[in-house]
Amino acid sequence: MKPLTVGIIGAGRIGKLHAENLMTRVKGTKLKAVTDPFLDEKWALSKGIPVTGKDHRILLEDSEIDAVLICSPSPQHAQQIIECAQVKKHIFCEKPIALDPEVIRNSLSEVEKAEVKIQVGFNRRFDPSFAKVREKVSSGALGDPQVIRVTSRDPAPPPPEYVASSGGLFLDMTIHDFDMVRFLSGSEVTEVHAYGAVLVDPDIGKAGDIDTAVISLKFANGALGIIENSRKAVYGYDQRVEVFGSKGTALADNNRPTSTIFLNNSGTMQDKPLYFFLERYQTAFASELQAFVDAVLEDKPTPVSGKDGLAPVLIALAAQESLISGKPVKVASV
């Protein structure tokens, strides 16, 4: 089978990660080109990438390129999706597509019209432990899901200047968790009630955001959910999920450098969680790209659709409204 020829728009931290995974860990693909207005030429040369440049349009004009990974700054995603669709390139786009639902719908309409595939980069679905919890739900092993719980805490807060342009905690950080509760429950979120505070960094509050949140959720299947966020956990990247059902519970704990536990007369000790998302989700990042490549080559649906890119944004906007009003808010339909 002919390999999928890929180009990447954006060569920051995530673009470089995807490039290296395509070259070393993903089967059935060939990375031909990477573009970025501030391209690290030394890095690109060291990786032997055939085509590089500062203008992403060189990817759109290359007839050999079958698919494009959009890893540019978030405000550029929707327009670049439209541009890729118009020249019949399949699309993998990092989250979020946009912060405005109508902008997202417009870009997805162009994708549908062009009859190309799109996958949104919610990589946590591909974490082996989280995927195993989902499998227990979908197989019926847990019975009817009753409570879905997600704990997501960063090891350190972002700088205030980032916060000011991020769209806020719910659209920047919790959006992954909104996707995760949909994935784990197999159901849509219908209502949210959000509480938030500034307990980590006063400058985040001055930038107009919160750094700590607890969100209660209701699902269409009758289940309830809880998401808990913090911008700072002094011990590392805290990522845990649980689904409690009528027949049992499935939990996924933090990943650690080793699974060794040391016990003595002073107590019990084990490694702290892995420190950041690039370490924690290393396998998931490669697996999501493999799933995208397989979907294109085998002409099957992508596992994280455009709808999956829109739904968490709608939940996040409802959570923002709830935070301001202090009341539960219904989530708009996809």
Buried (B, 14 or more C-beta within 10 A) or exposed (E): EEEBBBBBBBBEEBBBBBBBBBBEBBEBBBBBBBBBEEBBEEBBEEBEBEBBBEEBEBBBEBEEBBBBBBBBEBEBBBBBBBBBBBBEBBBBBBBBBBBEBEBBBBBBEBBEEBEBBBBBBBBBBBBEBBBEBBEBBEEEEBEEBBBBBBBBBBBBBBEBEEBBEBBBBBBBBBBBBBBBBBBBBBBBBBBBBBBBEBBBBEBBBEBEBBBBBBBBBBBEEEBBBBBBBBBBBEEBBBBBBBBBBEEEBBEBEBBBEEEEEEEEEEEEEEBBBBBEBEEBBBBBBBBBBBBBBBBBBEEEEBBBBBEBBBBBBBBBBBBBBBBEEEEBBEBEEB
